[in-house]
Amino acid sequence: MREALLGALEIRVGSFEVGGAFEKGDFGREFIEMDKQDSVEQNVRIPYDFYDFFGYLLPGVVFSSALALYLIVHRHEKIVELVNLIPQSIRDKNSWIIITFMLALGWTYVIGHIIATASSMIFDRFMMRKTLGYPYEFLLDLREKDRSPENNKLLIIATNLLLIGLALEIIVFQATTIQDIANIPMIALFALWLLPISNRVTVMKIKALDKASKFLSRFLMKPVRYILITLFELWKPFHFEVAKGIQDKVKQITGLEPSSIGTENYWLTVLWLSHMRSPNYPLIRKFLALYGFARNMAMAFFLDVVSIIMLKLVLGIKESWLFDKLLIFFLLICAYVMLLRFLYLYVSYYSKYIFRDFYILHTLWQPPP
């Protein structure tokens, strides 16, 4: 059976190309001793890839460029006035362009880190952890049965509806001030957004609010969940035997119950694959960088939409309607496409690949006697 798996995966046990972790003919039983002359600094390396730079720079560039484009179109006179404040003697120097470029590069990189922090807090910590659930929970059938985050679900749905409603007010009905959007549909959406918040902060929960939150969250979430499961196969668990097998293997290497260690199911599994020098570990790191980049880009586009809508309503900008419509519509579509891309990479590539690789490698591995 083991030889068949090795043949199917095309794993060369002799020259395994994973740092020489295993000796030929005795897969996983004997570790090759590291050269005693190698120092800790030589063996332990801090990984660095393109994501460490472009994963923050590009979201910052997207966010800053969209806002800059919008302000140049509508307030170019003010921008020219600000530029004219810089002495002509400085602007005449050739180094002016280089200095401006370097400052812009540093600015967008810092903004990218802020965007990454926001995306981690909102998409990862709130949307995934406290609402939809991390992928390992449903892949391994570890979802808590008594978990009931209806308020969180409703807050996410209401926020998206409110954002889409504001965009439609500008694109379709040409709203230019806050007074223009003070109509019945927007008041209803704002009330829908306040409902989960008011229910959460209420010390003595009002049963009517709680029931309303549950009903609306389930009613509005069902079509979204159906689309994600049907079209993209998200939230679709592993086969029962595969999920049970992975749980047993996690328990075997950690001595802990998978149902009680939460996100350690991720960390301990990934660290085990790294320790065993899985040939697929670099690919897992690539998926991690890709889904992180998609998450940051989605947040950059969302923040652009929110910022432009707020600027337009607060400043009362009325000119260039076609440009505003196209820009807001384009940014909103890009935001949802990148958000869906993030979910797809996170679930179908990163998470599934971790556990599948872990299952196969652990099956081939034999613990030392």
N, C-alpha and C positions, 0 to 999 in steps of 0.2 A: 504493500500500500504506500509506504514511504517513498519507494523508488518511483512509483507512478506519479506521485505528487511532484517529485523532483523533476521528472521528465516533462510533465505538463507545464511547469513554471519555468523550465529552462534554467534552472539554478545550477551553476557549476560549483559543486561542493569543494573540488580541489583548489581552484583559484577563485574563490568566492567573490572577489572584488568588493568586499565589504570591510576592508582593513585587516583581513586575515584573522577573523574572529574565531573560526572553527578549524579543526584539523580534518584532513581528508579521511573518509572512512569511518569517522566516529562523530557524526554530526551533533554538535552541541554538548558533548561530554567533557571535552578537554579544551580549555582556552589556551591559546598561544600566549606565552609570557611576553610582556612588553620588554623592549630593550631597557635594561637597567640604567643605561647611560643617558636615556632620554629624560629630560627634566619635565616637571609638571607643566611648565609654560609651553613646552613643545607639544605635549599630548593634549592639553586642553586649549581649544581655540574658540574664540568668540566668532560665531558665524556672521557674515555680512553679505548682503545681496542688494540688488537694485531696489527692493521694496524699502529698505532702510532710508533711502533718499527720495526716490521718485514716488513711493507710496505716500509720502507727506507733501512733496513738492507739487505734484500734479493736482491734487484736490485744492491746495492753496491757490494755484494758478487759475483753476476753473472758477473758484469762488470770486477771487479778486478781479479776474478779467471780465466776468459777466457784470459785476457791479460797476467797474470802470467804464465798460462800454455803455451801460445805461446812463451813467452820469455824464459821459462825454456827449451823448446824443441830446440830453435834456438840459444840461448845465455847463456846456462847454465854455461859455463866457466866464463863469466863476473859476473854472480850472485854468483858463488862460491868465486870469488875474493872479491866481496863486503862483503860477510859473513865473510871471513877471516880477514877483517879489524877490526872486533869486537874482542877485547882481549879474549884469550882462558879462562882466569880466570872468565870472565863473562858468557861465554857459558857453562862452566862446572857446574854452579849453577843450582839447580832444578827450581829455580824461573824464569829462563830464558825463559822456554817454556810458563809459565803463563803470563809473561810480554809481550812476543811476541804475544801471542793470544789476550790479552787485547788491545794492540796497533792495531793489525789487525782488531779487532772488531770495535774499535773506528774509524779507517780509513774508513772501508767499510760503516759505518753508516753515516759519513760525506759525502762520495762519493754518497751515496744513496740520501741525501738531494739535492746535486747538480744535480743528474739525475732527481729527481722529479721536480726541478725548470725548467730544460730544457724541460721536457715532458709537463709541464703545459704551458710554453711559446709557444712551437712548436705545440703540438697536440691540446691543449685546446684553447689558444688565437688566434693562426694563422689558423690551419687546420679547427677547428670547428667554431670559431667566425667569421673569415673573409673569409672563403672559403665555407665549406659545410653548415654552419649554425647550430645554436644550435638546439637540438631536439624539443624544445617547439615551434619553429617557424613553422615547417612543421606539427607537431602533432596537433597544434591548428590552422593551416592555417593562420599564421601570417607572412609568408615570405614576405619580401619586394619585390614588383613587379619590381621595377626599379634597384634592386641590380644586379650588373654585375661584379663579381669578376673573370673575365676570366684570368687576370694576375696571381692571387693567385692560381687558379686551375692549370694553366700551370706550375707554379713554383713547386708545389707539385708533379705533374706527372713527370716533367723533372728531379727533384731531385731523385725520385725513379728509373727512367730509367737510370740515370747516375750511381747510386749506383749499380744497377743490372748489368749495362754494365761493370763497373770496376771489379765486382766479376766474371763475365764471362771471362773477359780478363785473370784473374789469374787462374780460375778453368779450362777453356777450352784451352786457348792459352798460358798459362804458362808465363805471363808477370812478369818480376822481377824488372824492373826499370820504371821510368816515361817515358823514351824514347820508351819503348816497347809498351806503350798504345797510343802513338801519331800516330794513324792511322785514316783513314777517318770516320769510324763509331763513334769513341770516340770524334773526332772533331765535328761531327754533333750533338752528344748528348750534348756536352759542349756548342755549339751554341744555342741549344734548351733551355738549362738551363739559358743562358745569355739573351735570348730574353725577357722574362717577366721582368727581372731586368732592362734591358736597356730601356724598354718601360715605366717602372714605374718612373725611375729617370730622364727621359727626360722632360725638362721644357715644351717645345712645343711638345706635343705628335705627333709622326709621324703616319699618318693614315695607312700606309702600315703595320707598326709594330702592331698597334692596331688590324687591321683586321686579321693579321696572328695569333696573340695571341688568338683571339676569335675563329677562325677556328680550331686551333690545340687543344685548351682546350676542345671545344665541341666534336671534333672528337675523342680525346683520352679519354675523361671522360665518354662518353656514355656507352661503354662496362663495365667499372668499376661500374657505377651507376646502370646499368641493373642487374649485378650480385648481388650487395648489396640489391637491392629492391626485386628481384625475389627469391633468395635463402634464404636471412636472413630477408626479410621484413623490412629493414631499409629505412628511408625516406618515409614510408607509413603513411599517416595522419590518425587520428581518423575519424570515421564516422562524416559526417557534423553536425548532430544533437548533437552528443557527444561533438565535438569541440566547437560548439556554446554554449552549456550548460555550459561547463567549463569556457568559456570566460565571460558569464553572472555572474557566481558565483564569479569569481575573481573580477569582477567589483563591485559586491554587498558587498564584505567584505573589499575592499580597496577604493572604490569610484574612481578608476582610470581606464582608458581605457587600456585593455591588449595590444593593438596594439602599445601603446606609452610608455610602461614602460620597454621594453626589457627583460633583464635577471631577473628583479624583479618578473616576472611571476614565476620563480623558487623560489627565496628567500622568497617572501611573502607567497607563497603557502606552502612551507616546514615549515616556522615559524608558520603558522596557524595550521598545523597538529600537530606540537610540542606543541603549546599552548593548543590545544584541547585534547592533550594526546591520539592521535590515537594509537590503539593497534598495528598498522602496522608500526609505526614510527621507532622502532628498526630495522625492516627489511629494511626500506629505508636507514638507516645509514649503514647497512651491504652492500647493493648494492653500496653505495657511496664508501666504502672502497675497495670493489672488483674491481670496474672500475678504481679507482685510482691506485691500485696495478698493474692491467693489463697494464695501461698506462705507469707506471714507468718501468715495465719489458720490454715492447716494446722498450722504449727509451734506456734501458741498452743494449739490444741486438743490436740495430742499432748502438749505439756508439762503441760497440765491433767490429762490421764489419768495420766501418769507420777507427777505430784506427789500426786494424790489417792490413787493406789494405794500409794505409799510412806508417806503420812501414815496411811492406814488400817492398813497392816501394822506400821509402827513404833509407832504409838500404841495398836494393838490395839482400834480402835473397833468395837463390835459392834452398836450400836443403829441404828435407821432403815435397815433392810436394803433396803426397797423404794426409798427415796430414793437410796441409794448405787447400786443396780442401774440405776435409770433414768438417773441422772446420768452414770455411767461409760459406759453404753451409748450415750447421746445424744452425749457428747463424742467417743467413738471413731468413731461414724458420721460426725459432722461433720468430724473430722480427715481421714478417707479421702475424703470427698466434696470437700473443699477441696484435698486433694492431687491428686486426679484433675482438678479444675478447673484447678489450676496447670499440670499437664502439657498439658491440652487447649489452654489459652490460649497457652502457651509455644510449642507445636509448630504447631497448626492455625491460629492467628491471627497471633501476633507474628512467628514465623520465616517462615512461608509468605508472609505479606503483605509482609515486607521484600524477599524475593527476587523475588516476582512484580512488585512495584512497580519494583524495580530493573531487571528484565528489560524491562518495557514502556518505562520512561523512557529507558533506555539505547538501546533500539531506535529511539525517536523522536529521540534526541539525536544531533547531528552534531558531532564534535570540530572546533574551529577549525583552518583550514588552516595 
